[in-house]
Amino acid sequence: MIIEKCELPPVPFSEKNYQVQPSHEEQPPPYVRGSSSPAFSSGSQNGSLADSVSRCNLFQSAVQQQVNNIYLESRHNQIIGSYILNAELPVTSPLGLNCSRRHQFPSKGLDKKNWRIIKQPFTPNAFFQTRHGSISLNLATAGFSDAGTRTNVQAKTRHGKINVNLFSLQPKKRICLEVASRHGNIVVFIPPNFDGALTIRSRRGNVNFLPAFARSARTVSGNDKESFVLFGEGNYSPADLATDYIDSCFLSTRTGKITIGVSGVDRFDEANVGDKIVEKLGSLSLMFLGTDVTK
């Protein structure tokens, strides 16, 4: 595993690829009026995301809504949304779960290696899954009481990209975020008050720390496939990841690239990174082959 730390100034952020921290005027995901079906279609429909959404009569509340127990699944469509997750809300039937199909929340971690850490089965407060589509999420945790709680979030895709902007953590409302993509790139932003550990697994892809994250992160252990990184003031061990009193993040991919930054501080422009790679390849061609590369 190659961990890169960006030393250059933050590049302008591209809204085309990723949503930054939402303002107070932005609302959580749209809700369907008069319908129990999910706002995003599941894998049984092959239409585009715009087509599936246009068939629903949608509205947004005048105030930001807190939600719990969300299940969104798609085969080819994208999943995009902003969610304020409150684990203290009562749990009834999963929001977005099509009860006519035999869907069930996963009871363990997305990666089998996480099963040894997350020992007891649990129900995630939010679950997002696609096969070929991308996932882009703006997330925050909230609660009514001062008691400590943990919100479990899982996002999974086989071939798509995953972008998660964890822009806010209410005090004592911890997060356990699992993100897994077999072949797609993963971009995750954590808030400045994140206090916990990150487990990063990548078989052949690189891991990129953006400047603000690199300045505060501490790599405790690692090899060519896995790293254990601390962020925040605490000094934790891998055994602490199973507890409710720290923030935890599990990122895993086989061939994709993992990028981690601090929400509201770091900026990431995927297109600009690609242009830099092409520029470097062009410079190497001129160095070894001269101006006429056909020779």
C-alpha positions in Angstrom: 0.0 0.0 0.0 1.5 3.4 -1.1 0.4 6.3 1.1 0.7 9.6 -0.5 0.6 12.9 1.4 -0.2 15.9 -0.6 2.2 18.8 0.1 0.8 21.1 -2.5 -1.8 23.8 -1.7 -5.4 22.5 -1.9 -6.7 22.5 -5.4 -10.1 24.0 -6.3 -12.9 21.6 -5.5 -15.0 20.3 -8.4 -18.7 20.2 -7.7 -19.0 17.9 -10.7 -17.4 15.1 -8.8 -18.3 15.7 -5.2 -20.6 17.7 -2.9 -19.0 19.9 -0.3 -20.5 20.7 3.1 -24.1 21.6 2.6 -25.3 25.0 3.8 -28.2 25.5 6.3 -30.5 26.1 3.4 -30.0 22.7 1.9 -32.3 20.0 3.0 -32.0 16.3 3.7 -33.1 13.8 1.0 -36.5 14.3 -0.6 -39.4 12.4 0.8 -42.1 10.9 -1.4 -45.6 12.3 -0.7 -48.3 9.8 -0.4 -46.2 6.8 -1.3 -44.3 4.2 0.7 -41.9 3.4 -2.2 -38.3 4.7 -2.0 -37.3 7.9 -3.7 -34.5 6.0 -5.4 -35.5 2.9 -7.4 -34.0 -0.4 -6.5 -32.2 -2.6 -9.0 -35.3 -3.9 -10.7 -35.7 -0.8 -12.7 -33.2 0.1 -15.5 -34.2 3.7 -16.1 -31.9 6.7 -15.2 -31.9 8.3 -11.9 -33.6 11.4 -13.3 -36.3 9.4 -14.9 -37.1 7.5 -11.7 -37.2 10.6 -9.6 -39.3 12.5 -12.1 -42.1 9.9 -11.7 -42.5 10.7 -8.0 -44.2 13.7 -6.5 -41.4 15.0 -4.3 -41.2 17.7 -1.6 -38.7 19.0 0.9 -39.6 19.9 4.4 -39.1 23.5 5.5 -36.8 22.3 8.3 -34.0 19.8 8.2 -35.3 16.3 9.1 -33.5 13.8 11.2 -33.8 10.2 10.0 -33.0 6.7 11.1 -33.0 3.2 9.6 -32.5 3.9 5.9 -32.0 1.3 3.2 -31.3 2.4 -0.4 -30.3 -0.1 -3.1 -29.8 0.3 -6.9 -28.2 -1.8 -9.6 -27.2 0.8 -12.1 -28.5 4.2 -10.8 -26.6 6.6 -8.6 -27.4 7.2 -5.0 -27.1 10.8 -4.0 -28.4 12.5 -0.8 -27.8 14.4 2.4 -28.8 12.8 5.7 -28.8 13.9 9.3 -28.8 10.5 11.1 -30.3 10.2 14.6 -29.8 6.8 16.1 -32.2 7.8 19.0 -35.2 7.9 16.7 -37.6 5.0 17.1 -37.0 2.2 14.6 -40.1 0.9 12.7 -39.8 -0.4 9.1 -36.6 0.6 7.2 -37.1 3.8 5.2 -36.6 2.9 1.5 -36.9 -0.9 2.0 -39.1 -2.6 -0.5 -41.0 -5.0 1.7 -42.2 -7.1 -1.3 -38.6 -8.3 -1.8 -36.6 -10.3 0.7 -34.2 -7.5 1.6 -32.4 -7.6 4.9 -29.9 -5.4 6.5 -26.4 -7.0 6.7 -25.8 -8.1 10.3 -22.0 -7.9 10.0 -19.3 -5.7 8.5 -19.0 -5.3 4.7 -15.5 -6.6 4.8 -15.0 -10.1 6.3 -11.9 -8.8 8.1 -14.2 -6.4 10.0 -16.1 -9.3 11.4 -13.4 -10.0 13.9 -13.6 -6.4 15.1 -17.4 -5.9 15.0 -18.0 -9.1 16.9 -21.7 -8.9 17.6 -24.4 -8.5 14.9 -26.0 -5.1 14.5 -28.5 -3.3 12.3 -27.0 -0.3 10.5 -28.8 3.0 10.8 -28.1 3.7 7.2 -27.3 1.3 4.4 -26.5 2.3 0.7 -25.6 -0.3 -2.0 -25.2 -0.3 -5.8 -23.7 -2.7 -8.2 -22.5 -0.4 -11.0 -23.7 3.1 -9.9 -21.8 5.6 -7.9 -22.7 6.8 -4.3 -22.3 10.4 -3.1 -23.4 11.2 0.4 -23.4 14.2 2.8 -23.8 12.9 6.3 -24.1 14.2 9.9 -25.0 12.7 13.3 -27.5 14.1 15.7 -29.5 13.2 18.8 -31.9 14.4 21.4 -30.0 13.5 24.6 -26.6 13.9 26.1 -26.1 10.2 26.2 -23.4 8.7 24.1 -24.7 6.8 21.0 -23.1 5.4 17.9 -24.5 5.6 14.4 -23.6 2.7 12.0 -23.4 3.6 8.3 -22.5 1.3 5.5 -21.9 2.2 1.8 -21.0 -0.5 -0.7 -20.6 -0.8 -4.5 -18.8 -3.3 -6.8 -17.7 -1.1 -9.7 -18.8 2.5 -8.8 -17.1 5.3 -7.0 -18.0 6.3 -3.5 -17.8 9.9 -2.1 -18.8 10.5 1.5 -18.6 13.9 3.1 -19.1 13.4 6.9 -19.5 17.1 7.6 -20.7 17.2 11.2 -20.6 15.1 14.3 -22.7 16.1 17.3 -20.8 15.8 20.6 -21.2 12.2 22.0 -22.9 11.0 18.8 -20.2 8.7 17.4 -20.0 7.3 13.9 -19.0 3.9 12.6 -18.6 4.3 8.9 -17.9 1.4 6.5 -17.2 2.1 2.9 -16.3 -0.7 0.4 -15.8 -0.7 -3.3 -14.2 -3.6 -5.2 -12.9 -1.6 -8.2 -14.0 2.0 -7.7 -12.2 4.9 -6.1 -13.2 6.0 -2.6 -13.2 9.7 -1.3 -14.0 10.3 2.3 -14.0 13.6 4.3 -14.2 13.5 8.1 -15.0 16.4 10.3 -12.3 18.2 12.4 -13.9 16.9 15.6 -13.6 13.2 14.5 -11.9 11.4 17.4 -11.0 7.8 16.6 -9.3 5.5 14.2 -9.4 4.5 10.5 -8.7 1.1 9.1 -7.6 1.4 5.5 -7.3 -1.7 3.2 -6.3 -1.6 -0.5 -4.8 -4.5 -2.4 -3.3 -2.7 -5.4 -4.6 0.8 -5.2 -2.9 3.8 -3.6 -3.9 5.8 -0.5 -3.8 9.6 -0.7 -3.9 11.8 2.4 -5.0 15.4 1.7 -3.0 18.1 3.4 -5.1 18.9 6.4 -5.7 15.3 7.2 -2.1 14.4 6.7 -1.0 17.0 9.3 -3.3 15.6 12.0 -3.3 11.9 11.2 -1.0 9.4 12.9 -0.2 6.1 11.2 0.2 3.6 14.0 0.8 0.4 12.0 0.6 -0.6 8.4 1.9 -2.8 5.5 1.4 -2.9 1.8 -2.3 -3.8 2.1 -3.6 -2.4 5.4 -3.0 0.6 7.6 -4.3 1.6 11.1 -4.5 5.4 11.4 -5.5 7.6 14.3 -7.1 11.0 14.0 -7.9 13.2 17.0 -6.6 13.5 20.5 -7.2 9.9 21.6 -4.6 7.1 21.6 -6.6 4.0 20.6 -5.9 0.5 19.6 -7.6 -1.7 17.0 -9.6 -3.4 19.9 -11.2 0.0 20.6 -12.9 0.0 17.2 -15.6 -2.3 18.6 -16.6 0.1 21.3 -19.1 3.0 21.2 -17.0 5.7 22.7 -14.7 6.4 19.7 -15.4 7.3 16.0 -14.4 4.6 13.6 -14.0 4.3 9.8 -13.4 1.2 7.7 -12.3 1.8 4.1 -11.6 -1.0 1.7 -11.1 -1.5 -2.0 -9.3 -4.0 -4.2 -8.0 -2.0 -7.1 -9.4 1.5 -6.5 -7.7 4.5 -4.9 -8.6 5.8 -1.5 -8.5 9.6 -0.7 -9.1 11.0 2.8 -9.4 14.6 3.8 -10.9 16.9 6.4 -14.4 18.2 5.6 -14.6 22.0 5.1 -10.8 22.3 4.9 -9.4 20.0 2.2 -10.4 20.1 -1.4 -10.3 17.3 -3.9 -10.6 17.6 -7.7 -10.5 14.2 -9.3 -10.3 15.6 -12.8 -7.4 17.8 -11.9 -5.5 14.9 -10.5 -6.0 13.0 -13.7 -4.7 16.0 -15.7 -1.6 16.1 -13.6 -0.9 12.4 -14.3 -1.2 13.0 -18.0 1.1 16.0 -17.7 3.7 14.0 -15.9 3.5 11.3 -18.6 3.9 13.9 -21.3 7.0 15.3 -19.5 8.6 11.9 -19.3 7.9 11.3 -23.0 9.7 14.5 -23.9 12.6 13.7 -21.6 13.3 10.2 -23.1 11.9 10.5 -26.7 12.3 14.2 -27.5 9.7 16.4 -29.1 8.9 13.9 -31.8 7.6 10.8 -30.0 7.2 9.0 -33.3 10.9 8.5 -33.8 
